[in-house]
Amino acid sequence: MRYKTLVLLLMGIGTLIGMILFIGPGNIESAIKMANSSYIAFAVLIQFVIYGLWTWRWSININAVHIPIKKIHVFPMVMVGMAVNNITPSARGGGEPVRGYILSKYSGSSFEKSFATVIADRGLDTFPFIVLAIITIVGAVFYLNLPDYAIYALILAVIVLSTLFLIVIYMSFNLEFGHKVSLWIVGLIKKFSKKDHSQLEEKAVNSINNFQASMRIMIKNRNVILYSIPISFLIWILEIFRVYLIFSAFNVEISFLIIAQVFIISTLIGLIPLLPGGLGAIDGVMILLFSAAGVPPSISAAATLVERFVSLWMTSIIGIAMIPYFGTTLIKRITKKV
């Protein structure tokens, strides 16, 4: 698995390097040198605010199911999970089981209970993104002049994402459907694995029961609804504002609406589980769409590289640096995963 990830990572880097060479490294370097460092520093500050909001939102879910953990320990868990998301080609979801594992081991709670808080946190992140994606597609028809096939592809992507979101939510609360899904997964495991699975079915049913019980507790908690959903919308708005600040650093006159549309579309593309962190795909789409919106290619590439450093590489570096905080067992688990 680790070799597959390495190959995909190299493919993403290769794609990005190809675009840089096509535009011209010298042109991009010149654009970066002219950037206003104050705007970029402000964008970095906004990113750290986003880290804090991620921690706060997950802490609300954790507190709802009475898992004993301090926020000071939640922050490194969030960062490690985000780093794993960025280095695994798993539709930005490879870090979620890792987060559940760390929380369960560190707090002494069951994995099912801990993982339920992670799924709820991911759902709270996905819901506003779906809303923004629908608005974006409508706006893209009028402002970005995308070809019909691109619009249809975006609509299909939103439909698939929405369907998966609804299935997970339904499975979380419908006991019968949850049992059917868990038994179907057990059937697949039995079919393709020769190990002894005599107790697997019973464990699967117990796990889904514990998971659903935790999800029901969270959805009934008023803090999850009153605080977590507004926090999620605020996070996405700040993500877009961060991109806006970075482009402002290059003295680019481009509307906040266009930046929001390009960011949401590129993020939607990045959800495809092909390249770690959407490397190459997100970068390429952002450069192409901003160039199509009238931004000079050299500035589009330079701003995108700075944006991706702040949102992808800085987050990954901080998360990886925090892995030793949780000991060698986690390091071995993550190494096996990637």
Sequence and secondary structure as in RCSB ss.txt:
>XXXX:A:sequence
MRYKTLVLLLMGIGTLIGMILFIGPGNIESAIKMANSSYIAFAVLIQFVIYGLWTWRWSININAVHIPIKKIHVF
PMVMVGMAVNNITPSARGGGEPVRGYILSKYSGSSFEKSFATVIADRGLDTFPFIVLAIITIVGAVFYLNLPDYA
IYALILAVIVLSTLFLIVIYMSFNLEFGHKVSLWIVGLIKKFSKKDHSQLEEKAVNSINNFQASMRIMIKNRNVI
LYSIPISFLIWILEIFRVYLIFSAFNVEISFLIIAQVFIISTLIGLIPLLPGGLGAIDGVMILLFSAAGVPPSIS
AAATLVERFVSLWMTSIIGIAMIPYFGTTLIKRITKKV
>XXXX:A:secstr
 HHHHHHHHHHHHHHHHHHHHHH HHHHHHHHHTS HHHHHHHHHHHHHHHHHHHHHHHHHHHHTT    HHHHH
HHHHHHHHHHHHS STT THHHHHHHHHHHHH   HHHHHHHHHHHHHHHHHHHHHHHHHHHHHHHHHT   HHH
HHHHHHHHHHHHHHHHHHHHHHH HHHHHHHHHHHHHHHHHH  S  TTHHHHHHHHHHHHHHHHHHHHH HHII
IIIHHHHHHHHHHHHHHHHHHHHHTT    HHHHHHHHHHHHHHHTSTTSGGGTTHHHHHHHHHHHHTT  HHHH
HHHHHHHHIIIIIHHHHHHHHHGGGG HHHHHHHHHH 
